[in-house]
Amino acid sequence: MGYERRFNDALLIKDKDRFTAYMQDDQPVKPANILNIVATNQGRRPLTQETPVAKPLSPAKVAELMEAGYVVVDARSSAEFGSGHIPGAYNVQMSSLEFEQRVGWVTPDDAPLVLVTNTAEEAQRCIFNMAFIALDSRVAGYLDGGMESWVEDGRHVEQVPQMDVIDLKKRLSENGLQVLDVRDKEEWEEGHIPQAHFMPYTSLVPQLDVPAQIDKLELSPEQSIAVTCATGKRSSTAISILRRNGFKHLYNVIGGMEAWEHAGYEMIDAEGNVCNI
C-alpha cells in the first residue's frame, strides 16, 4: 500500500478533476447493454434461474413484431447472412466466442429481440448463452423454419456481396473502392491495408451517434466500401449496422486481414512502415 501511494501515477494526482480525467482517459466505449449488466449485478434484474426456452415464431409474427419495434439478430454465418437476410437485421454470428456480449453491444439497450438461426437447436443454444448476461429476457423467440420459411412466405430479403482479397487487391489498383477496417486498435496498428480507413466496429453502436462517427471517416456512401476485419465476422456485423444507417454499396471481405496477409499483399503499421514483406 505504501509503495503504491508513493509511486502509482494515479495516486500521485491530488487534484480531483485531474484524477477523474486521468482515470477516464482512453477508456473503451460503454456497451449498449451496460444498464442491463449493472442492474443484474445489483440484483435489480435477476438472472434466469431456469433454462430459457426459445419460442418459434411464424414469418408473419416476426414481421408484426418488427413493425412494433422488435430488433432482428441474425446469428448465422456471414456467408449465409450475405446470401439473404431480413432487411434491417443485425448479423452477430453464434459461432463467435463473444456472441452474447456482441449482441448486447450492438443492439439498442432493452430493445426486444427476435433471433434468426438455421435450426431450433441453434436458437436454443443462442438464448441459453444470452442468459449468462441476462439477455434472454429480451428474446421474444426465433424465426421458425429460418430464412427458408421467410422466403417461402414471399417476404423481402436483402443480400451483402462477398469479395475475396484477390478481387479487393485488383479493385484497389483500379481506384474507386473505399476500404474500412473495423478491427480493434491494436490489430490495426500491427498491420493494415495502406488505403484503409479505420474505425472499430465497437464505435458503431447505438449509444454513440453512428452517422457522426462515420462522418469522421470521410467515407462516401455513394461509393463502394469493402469492409474488413480479421476473418470476416466483425465486418459482417459492421455492415449490418452501416446498412441501418443508409449505406448501400457494401462488400464483406472474405477471410479478412488473415486472408490478405496470407496472400502476401502489402500491409503497413501505425507508423506507415511496410510490415509484412
Secondary structure, DSSP 8 states (H G I E B T S, - for coil): -HHHHHH-TTTT---HHHHHHHHHTT-----TTHHHHHHHHTTSS---SS-----EE-HHHHHHHHHTT-EEEE-S-HHHHHH-B-TT-EE--TTSTTHHHHHHHHS-TT--EEEE-SSHHHHHHHHHHHGGGT-GGGEEEEETTHHHHHHHTT---B---EE-HHHHHHHHHTS-EEEEE-S-HHHHHH-B-TT-EE--GGGSSTTS-HHHHHHTTT--TTSEEEEE-SSSHHHHHHHHHHHHTT---EEEETTHHHHHHHTT---B-TTS-B---
